[in-house]
Amino acid sequence: MRTLSLIALITALLTVNSTAAVVENAAFSRGNEAYVQAEGTSDEEAARELYLKASIAYGEAIETGGHSWEAHFNLGNALLRAGDYGRAALAYERARAIDPLKPEAALNLAICRQAAGLPATRVASRIESWGTRVPMKAWMWTASAAGWALLALLILPRLHGGHRLMSISAALAALLLLATCAAGMSGWHLAAKWQTVTGAATLLHSAPDAEASSIRSLKAAENVKVLRSHAEWLFVRSEQGDEGWIGAAEAASVWNR
């Protein structure tokens, strides 16, 4: 019974999201049509082709209609169904970065990573885990408001007088809020150092050279932390702690689109 419930949950999470929040976009509609067609066919190869067709359409929707949560989430769903775990994970990561308050992208990302043979989640520091629970824009807007409030509380009492103790208390509260926002933004800064391996056969090399010996093969959807770069190569640390070089085109950042 628990197994049946789990299968039902996964199926529900993988359905196409076509909410009214998405600006009407012809490419987005084509993606939805192809996805629904794929869901209705019993031919696995035909279904895979339709999921890939849907992913191309969602990619076009992102390029023409902006980086909406819905478009990235649907792109991840189509790629996951097509078996492209690396690019699916990247799409879910980008959806989660746009709005981490929506749990669906994180849940499907966990499913995608497990399908690729990885743990459901990457082990992250406490500050990263905490900071990335709130959208980066929310931290920035709140920090801006707290900064202006702090400035006003420090200046206005000097100009017009007023209750000094109350002003100091309010200023301290604004300063605490500003520090909290700074910590939250630092969580996103830590997350931005990680990239997602998009290819299925990415080798971790001992030197920035395709002919150099390989340390091991990285799995699609695996995260790597970029330590430095050299020409078209990245020196990275894998989730397991292995360090080596990969081609810059073999991994992608949530932020570099």
Secondary structure by P-SEA (a helix, b strand, c coil): caaaaaaaaaaaaacccccccccccaaaaaaaaaaaaaaacccaaaaaaaaaaaaaaaaaaaacccccaaaaaaaaaaaaaacaaaaaaaaaaaaaaaccccaaaaaaaaaaaaaacccccccccaaaaaaacccaaaaaaaaaaaaaaaaaaacccccccccaaaaaaaaaaaaaaaaaaaaaaaaaaaaaaccccccccccccccccccccccccccccbbbbbccccccccccccccbbbbbcccccccccccc
